[in-house]
Amino acid sequence: MRRWSRLLPGRRTGLRWVHLILGGALLMPYLLLTQVVVGAAAGGVNAMASLPLTLLSYAASLPLIALTGLFGLVRPLSATAARTMTAVPGDRLADGPARSWGARWRASAWWTLHLGIGAVVSGMSLAVPPMGVVLIVMPFSGALRASVWGAGWFSAEAEPYVSPFAGVVLLAALAAVCAGAGALLARLAPVLLGPTAADRLAASEERAADLAVRNRLARELHDAVGHALSAVTLQAGAARRVLDSDPAFVREALAAIEETTRRTVGELDAVLGLLRDGDPARADAMPAPTLAGDLDGLLARTRAGGTVLTAEQDPGPAGDWAQLPAIASREAYRIVQEGLSNALRHGTGPVSLLIRVHTSDGSRELEITMTNPPAQAPPAPDGGAARGTGGRGLRGAAERAALLGGRVEAGPHGGTWRLRAVLPLGTPAPGAGAGR
């Protein structure tokens, strides 16, 4: 009973009927074209004045409809209309243009069915309601009974209830045909307009790429803001302790705090702007600090907080960090920044940093090694990489290295805490030195 109740007129049935009427309207250009051709082939007659020729024109328009349905944009347009007007869940319909011929043929079949059935329903919707109304009111109108509509068994001698009953049946049949045709198209929509395996793969790749970009933005926020908070906290604490005895150091610390916060606010604005615009894919165009342009400033701001930091830099035969690939320089800076933040938050003594480019197994590598006395907190259960922070920063550093095919190791090493990252840089140019 519930199944049949779904066929009763309602908002969903009404939308599906409108969807069918739209299909009938879209068929009209095809029908007019084929009527001209059929009329000319029949000796120059007007095909619209002949029901057989009109039906022949309708049949001839279907192959033409199927041919135009092979265009790639037919599927997204049809899916949008079906999603809106047939109550089919959106995730069961494809979004983009058809990528394969199989998907194009299925979309063409849907296009042909929609327009073909829509034309039949449109014709019935134009002809049946007036006929049904005439039949219902015929017993009450002498003019109608005397007209051509009252001829035959609808004459005055017929039973008075015959024509009203026939009119009600016609209207009910029209409603049933509209509901059934709409339900048929709604059932066929996921089959003919649904995503293919290639569509699902492309959607999965798009979601994975979007997630990777969002993870990158999260790492940028964590590294920039986390380091800034750690550095500013230490700089402010160091300045407070020597406020009366060393005004020059206090001025230097305050200047470092100002520079750190200014840079961090700029990076924060850039990331939030991408998220606010809803286009995280533009993250690659976001300006980011690099070893060449920002490493010296990072080391100076770290020392301004009172941290004893010794740094050895060896760019290799190039002699300049600017010769590094841009992505390697950017990710290496963030790894150094995270290592310094980790040391500032949890270290107990001076920090030693070595950044060098060397040749290993015939290819260049950028090696970052940072050591400092071990943290007061015990190592994390996963081997000590977390250092009491939940591991978000060091996991982010490992992800950055993995993007370049490198690796990161962090944990106790020979009585110290060591962070070591190795980033491959590719094969050295011909004639370049071997490096260290």
C-alpha positions as CSV (number, residue, x, y, z in Angstrom):
1,M,0.0,0.0,0.0
2,R,2.8,2.3,0.8
3,R,4.4,1.7,-2.6
4,W,1.3,2.8,-4.4
5,S,0.8,5.8,-2.1
6,R,4.1,7.1,-3.5
7,L,2.5,7.5,-6.9
8,L,-0.1,9.9,-5.5
9,P,0.4,13.5,-6.5
10,G,2.6,15.4,-4.2
11,R,5.5,17.9,-4.2
12,R,8.0,15.2,-5.4
13,T,5.7,14.0,-8.1
14,G,5.0,17.6,-9.2
15,L,8.8,18.3,-9.5
16,R,9.2,15.1,-11.5
17,W,6.3,16.2,-13.8
18,V,8.0,19.6,-14.4
19,H,11.2,17.7,-15.1
20,L,9.4,15.7,-17.8
21,I,7.8,18.8,-19.2
22,L,11.3,20.3,-19.5
23,G,12.4,17.2,-21.5
24,G,9.4,17.7,-23.8
25,A,10.4,21.4,-24.3
26,L,14.0,20.4,-25.1
27,L,12.8,17.9,-27.7
28,M,10.9,20.6,-29.7
29,P,13.9,21.8,-31.7
30,Y,14.7,18.3,-32.8
31,L,11.1,17.6,-33.7
32,L,10.7,20.8,-35.8
33,L,13.9,19.9,-37.7
34,T,12.8,16.3,-38.4
35,Q,9.3,17.5,-39.4
36,V,10.8,19.7,-42.1
37,V,12.8,16.8,-43.4
38,V,9.9,14.3,-43.2
39,G,7.5,16.8,-44.8
40,A,10.0,17.4,-47.7
41,A,10.4,13.7,-48.2
42,A,6.6,13.2,-48.3
43,G,6.3,15.5,-51.2
44,G,6.5,18.9,-49.5
45,V,3.5,18.5,-47.2
46,N,3.1,20.0,-43.8
47,A,4.1,17.2,-41.4
48,M,2.5,19.1,-38.5
49,A,-0.9,18.7,-40.0
50,S,-0.6,14.9,-40.2
51,L,-0.6,12.7,-37.1
52,P,1.3,9.8,-38.8
53,L,3.9,12.2,-40.2
54,T,4.2,13.8,-36.7
55,L,4.8,10.4,-35.1
56,L,7.3,9.6,-37.8
57,S,9.1,12.9,-37.1
58,Y,9.1,12.1,-33.4
59,A,10.7,8.7,-34.1
60,A,13.2,10.3,-36.4
61,S,14.2,12.8,-33.8
62,L,15.3,10.2,-31.3
63,P,18.5,9.1,-33.0
64,L,19.5,12.8,-33.5
65,I,18.9,13.3,-29.7
66,A,21.0,10.3,-28.9
67,L,23.8,11.7,-31.1
68,T,23.9,15.1,-29.4
69,G,23.7,13.3,-26.0
70,L,27.3,12.2,-26.6
71,F,28.7,15.6,-25.8
72,G,30.5,15.6,-22.5
73,L,28.6,18.5,-21.0
74,V,25.2,16.7,-21.3
75,R,25.9,14.6,-18.3
76,P,26.6,17.4,-15.7
77,L,23.6,19.4,-17.0
78,S,21.3,16.3,-16.9
79,A,22.7,15.3,-13.4
80,T,22.0,18.8,-12.1
81,A,18.4,18.8,-13.3
82,A,17.9,15.2,-12.0
83,R,19.4,16.0,-8.6
84,T,17.1,19.0,-8.3
85,M,13.9,17.8,-9.6
86,T,13.7,14.0,-9.2
87,A,14.7,13.7,-5.6
88,V,17.7,11.5,-6.4
89,P,20.5,11.8,-3.7
90,G,23.3,14.0,-5.0
91,D,26.1,11.5,-4.2
92,R,24.6,8.9,-6.6
93,L,25.0,11.2,-9.6
94,A,28.2,12.3,-11.3
95,D,29.3,15.9,-11.1
96,G,31.8,16.5,-13.9
97,P,31.7,15.9,-17.7
98,A,31.8,12.3,-18.9
99,R,35.4,11.2,-19.3
100,S,34.9,7.9,-21.1
101,W,32.8,6.8,-24.0
102,G,31.0,4.4,-21.8
103,A,29.8,7.3,-19.6
104,R,29.0,9.3,-22.7
105,W,26.8,6.5,-24.1
106,R,25.0,6.2,-20.7
107,A,24.4,9.9,-20.6
108,S,23.1,9.8,-24.2
109,A,20.7,7.1,-23.2
110,W,19.4,9.2,-20.3
111,W,19.2,12.3,-22.6
112,T,17.1,10.3,-25.1
113,L,14.8,8.8,-22.5
114,H,14.3,12.1,-20.8
115,L,13.4,14.0,-23.9
116,G,11.5,11.1,-25.5
117,I,9.3,10.3,-22.5
118,G,9.0,14.0,-21.7
119,A,7.6,14.7,-25.1
120,V,4.9,12.0,-24.6
121,V,4.0,13.3,-21.2
122,S,4.0,16.9,-22.4
123,G,1.6,16.0,-25.2
124,M,-0.7,14.1,-22.9
125,S,-0.5,17.0,-20.4
126,L,-1.8,19.4,-23.1
127,A,-4.5,17.1,-24.6
128,V,-5.9,15.0,-21.7
129,P,-6.9,17.6,-19.1
130,P,-9.2,19.6,-21.6
131,M,-10.7,16.3,-22.8
132,G,-11.3,15.1,-19.3
133,V,-12.9,18.3,-18.2
134,V,-15.2,18.3,-21.3
135,L,-16.3,14.7,-20.5
136,I,-17.0,15.5,-16.9
137,V,-19.2,18.5,-17.6
138,M,-20.9,17.1,-20.7
139,P,-24.0,15.7,-19.0
140,F,-24.6,19.3,-17.6
141,S,-24.2,21.1,-21.0
142,G,-26.6,20.7,-23.8
143,A,-24.3,22.5,-26.1
144,L,-21.6,20.0,-25.5
145,R,-23.9,17.1,-26.0
146,A,-25.0,18.6,-29.3
147,S,-21.5,19.2,-30.5
148,V,-19.1,16.8,-32.1
149,W,-17.9,15.7,-28.7
150,G,-21.4,14.3,-27.9
151,A,-21.5,12.1,-31.0
152,G,-21.8,8.3,-30.6
153,W,-22.0,6.7,-27.2
154,F,-21.5,10.1,-25.5
155,S,-24.9,11.2,-27.0
156,A,-27.9,12.3,-25.0
157,E,-29.3,8.7,-25.1
158,A,-26.2,7.4,-23.2
159,E,-26.2,7.0,-19.5
160,P,-25.4,10.3,-17.8
161,Y,-22.6,9.0,-15.7
162,V,-20.6,7.5,-18.6
163,S,-18.8,10.6,-19.8
164,P,-18.0,11.9,-16.3
165,F,-16.6,8.5,-15.4
166,A,-14.5,8.5,-18.6
167,G,-13.2,12.0,-17.9
168,V,-12.1,11.0,-14.3
169,V,-10.5,7.9,-15.6
170,L,-8.5,9.9,-18.2
171,L,-7.3,12.4,-15.6
172,A,-6.4,9.6,-13.2
173,A,-4.5,7.8,-16.0
174,L,-2.6,11.0,-16.8
175,A,-1.6,11.4,-13.2
176,A,-0.5,7.7,-13.1
177,V,1.5,8.0,-16.3
178,C,3.2,11.2,-15.0
179,A,4.0,9.6,-11.6
180,G,5.2,6.4,-13.2
181,A,7.4,8.1,-15.8
182,G,8.9,10.3,-13.2
183,A,9.6,7.3,-10.9
184,L,11.1,5.4,-13.8
185,L,13.5,8.3,-14.6
186,A,14.4,8.7,-11.0
187,R,15.3,4.9,-10.8
188,L,17.3,5.1,-14.0
189,A,19.2,8.3,-13.1
190,P,21.8,6.7,-10.8
191,V,22.4,3.9,-13.4
192,L,22.8,6.2,-16.4
193,L,24.2,9.4,-14.7
194,G,26.0,7.9,-11.8
195,P,29.8,8.2,-11.4
196,T,32.0,5.6,-13.1
197,A,35.1,4.0,-11.6
198,A,37.2,6.6,-13.2
199,D,35.0,9.4,-11.8
200,R,35.3,7.9,-8.3
201,L,39.1,7.6,-8.7
202,A,39.3,11.2,-9.8
203,A,37.2,12.4,-6.9
204,S,39.3,10.4,-4.5
205,E,42.5,11.9,-5.9
206,E,40.9,15.4,-5.6
207,R,40.0,14.8,-2.0
208,A,43.4,13.4,-1.2
209,A,45.1,16.4,-2.8
210,D,42.8,18.8,-0.9
211,L,43.5,17.0,2.3
212,A,47.3,17.1,1.6
213,V,47.1,20.9,1.1
214,R,45.0,21.4,4.2
215,N,47.5,19.3,6.2
216,R,50.3,21.5,4.8
217,L,48.5,24.6,5.9
218,A,48.0,23.0,9.4
219,R,51.8,22.3,9.5
220,E,52.6,25.9,8.5
221,L,50.3,27.2,11.2
222,H,51.8,24.9,13.8
223,D,55.4,25.5,12.9
224,A,55.1,29.3,12.6
225,V,52.9,30.0,15.6
226,G,54.4,27.3,17.8
227,H,57.9,28.5,17.2
228,A,56.9,32.2,17.7
229,L,55.2,31.5,21.0
230,S,58.2,29.5,22.3
231,A,60.7,32.1,21.2
232,V,58.7,35.1,22.4
233,T,58.1,33.4,25.8
234,L,61.9,32.7,26.3
235,Q,62.8,36.2,25.0
236,A,60.4,37.9,27.4
237,G,61.5,35.7,30.3
238,A,65.2,36.4,29.6
239,A,64.5,40.1,29.3
240,R,62.6,40.2,32.6
241,R,65.4,38.5,34.5
242,V,68.0,41.0,33.4
243,L,65.8,44.1,33.2
244,D,67.8,46.1,35.7
245,S,71.3,44.7,35.0
246,D,71.5,44.5,31.2
247,P,69.4,47.1,29.4
248,A,71.2,46.4,26.1
249,F,70.1,42.8,26.2
250,V,66.6,43.8,27.1
251,R,66.4,46.1,24.1
252,E,67.8,43.3,21.8
253,A,65.2,40.8,23.2
254,L,62.3,43.3,22.7
255,A,63.4,43.9,19.2
256,A,63.5,40.2,18.5
257,I,60.0,39.8,20.0
258,E,58.8,42.6,17.8
259,E,60.3,41.0,14.7
260,T,59.1,37.5,15.6
261,T,55.5,38.6,16.1
262,R,55.5,40.7,13.0
263,R,56.7,37.8,10.8
264,T,54.3,35.4,12.5
265,V,51.3,37.6,12.0
266,G,52.1,38.0,8.3
267,E,52.3,34.2,7.9
268,L,49.1,33.7,9.9
269,D,47.3,36.2,7.7
270,A,48.5,34.5,4.6
271,V,47.2,31.0,5.8
272,L,43.9,32.3,7.1
273,G,43.4,34.3,3.9
274,L,43.7,31.0,1.9
275,L,41.2,29.3,4.2
276,R,38.8,32.2,4.1
277,D,38.8,32.3,0.3
278,G,37.9,28.6,0.2
279,D,40.8,27.9,-2.2
280,P,43.5,26.0,-0.3
281,A,44.9,24.8,-3.6
282,R,46.6,28.2,-3.8
283,A,48.9,27.2,-0.9
284,D,51.7,26.7,-3.4
285,A,51.7,30.4,-4.2
286,M,51.8,31.4,-0.5
287,P,55.2,33.1,0.4
288,A,57.2,30.9,2.8
289,P,60.5,31.4,4.5
290,T,63.6,29.7,3.1
291,L,67.1,28.9,4.2
292,A,68.6,31.4,1.8
293,G,66.5,34.4,2.9
294,D,65.4,33.7,6.5
295,L,67.8,31.2,8.3
296,D,70.1,33.9,9.6
297,G,67.2,35.9,11.0
298,L,65.8,32.7,12.7
299,L,69.1,32.0,14.4
300,A,69.5,35.6,15.5
301,R,66.0,35.7,17.0
302,T,66.7,32.4,18.8
303,R,69.9,33.8,20.3
304,A,68.2,37.0,21.4
305,G,66.2,34.9,23.8
306,G,69.3,33.9,25.7
307,T,69.7,30.5,24.1
308,V,73.3,29.5,23.4
309,L,73.2,28.3,19.8
310,T,76.2,27.3,17.7
311,A,75.4,26.8,14.0
312,E,77.6,25.5,11.3
313,Q,76.4,26.0,7.7
314,D,78.0,24.3,4.7
315,P,76.1,24.8,1.4
316,G,78.5,22.6,-0.4
317,P,80.2,23.4,-3.7
318,A,77.5,25.9,-4.6
319,G,78.5,28.0,-1.6
320,D,75.0,29.5,-1.3
321,W,71.7,28.3,0.1
322,A,70.0,30.1,-2.8
323,Q,71.2,27.4,-5.1
324,L,69.0,24.8,-3.4
325,P,65.6,23.8,-5.0
326,A,62.9,26.2,-3.7
327,I,60.8,23.4,-2.1
328,A,63.8,21.8,-0.4
329,S,64.9,25.2,1.0
330,R,61.4,25.9,2.3
331,E,60.9,22.6,3.9
332,A,64.4,22.6,5.4
333,Y,63.7,25.9,7.0
334,R,60.6,24.6,8.6
335,I,62.4,21.5,9.9
336,V,65.1,23.7,11.5
337,Q,62.4,26.0,13.0
338,E,60.6,23.0,14.5
339,G,63.8,21.6,15.9
340,L,64.7,24.9,17.5
341,S,61.1,25.2,18.9
342,N,61.4,21.7,20.4
343,A,64.8,22.5,21.9
344,L,63.5,25.8,23.4
345,R,60.4,24.2,24.9
346,H,62.0,21.1,26.3
347,G,65.8,21.5,26.2
348,T,68.0,22.2,29.1
349,G,71.2,23.6,27.6
350,P,73.0,24.9,24.5
351,V,71.9,23.9,21.1
352,S,74.2,22.7,18.3
353,L,73.1,23.0,14.7
354,L,74.8,21.6,11.6
355,I,73.3,22.2,8.1
356,R,75.3,20.9,5.2
357,V,75.0,19.7,1.6
358,H,77.0,16.6,0.8
359,T,77.2,13.8,-1.7
360,S,76.0,10.3,-0.8
361,D,75.8,7.4,-3.3
362,G,76.2,9.7,-6.2
363,S,73.4,12.1,-5.3
364,R,73.3,15.3,-3.2
365,E,71.6,15.4,0.1
366,L,70.8,18.2,2.6
367,E,71.5,17.0,6.1
368,I,70.2,18.8,9.2
369,T,71.5,17.8,12.6
370,M,70.5,19.5,15.8
371,T,71.6,18.4,19.3
372,N,71.0,19.7,22.8
373,P,70.9,18.2,26.3
374,P,68.0,15.8,26.8
375,A,64.5,16.9,27.9
376,Q,63.5,16.7,31.5
377,A,60.4,14.7,30.6
378,P,60.8,11.0,29.7
379,P,60.7,9.9,26.1
380,A,57.3,9.2,24.6
381,P,56.2,5.6,24.2
382,D,56.6,5.6,20.4
383,G,60.4,6.0,20.7
384,G,60.8,9.5,22.1
385,A,60.0,11.5,19.0
386,A,57.2,13.4,20.7
387,R,59.2,15.0,23.6
388,G,56.0,15.6,25.5
389,T,54.3,17.7,22.8
390,G,52.0,15.1,21.4
391,G,54.4,14.7,18.5
392,R,52.5,17.1,16.1
393,G,55.6,19.2,15.3
394,L,58.0,16.4,14.8
395,R,55.4,14.3,12.9
396,G,55.0,17.4,10.7
397,A,58.8,17.6,10.2
398,A,58.7,13.9,9.2
399,E,55.9,14.6,6.7
400,R,57.8,17.4,5.2
401,A,60.8,15.2,4.7
402,A,58.8,12.4,3.3
403,L,57.3,14.7,0.7
404,L,60.8,15.1,-0.7
405,G,61.7,11.4,-0.3
406,G,63.8,12.1,2.8
407,R,63.6,11.0,6.4
408,V,63.7,12.5,10.0
409,E,65.1,10.8,13.1
410,A,64.5,12.2,16.5
411,G,65.3,10.8,19.9
412,P,68.1,10.3,22.6
413,H,71.5,9.9,21.1
414,G,74.8,9.5,23.0
415,G,73.6,11.4,26.1
416,T,72.0,14.2,24.0
417,W,68.7,14.7,22.2
418,R,69.3,14.7,18.5
419,L,67.1,15.7,15.5
420,R,68.5,14.5,12.2
421,A,66.8,15.1,8.8
422,V,68.1,14.1,5.4
423,L,66.6,15.6,2.3
424,P,67.6,14.3,-1.2
425,L,68.5,17.1,-3.7
426,G,69.0,15.0,-6.8
427,T,72.1,14.3,-8.9
428,P,74.8,17.0,-8.8
429,A,75.4,19.0,-12.0
430,P,78.3,17.9,-14.2
431,G,81.6,19.3,-13.0
432,A,80.3,20.0,-9.5
433,G,82.5,19.1,-6.6
434,A,81.8,16.1,-4.4
435,G,81.1,18.1,-1.4
436,R,81.8,17.0,2.1
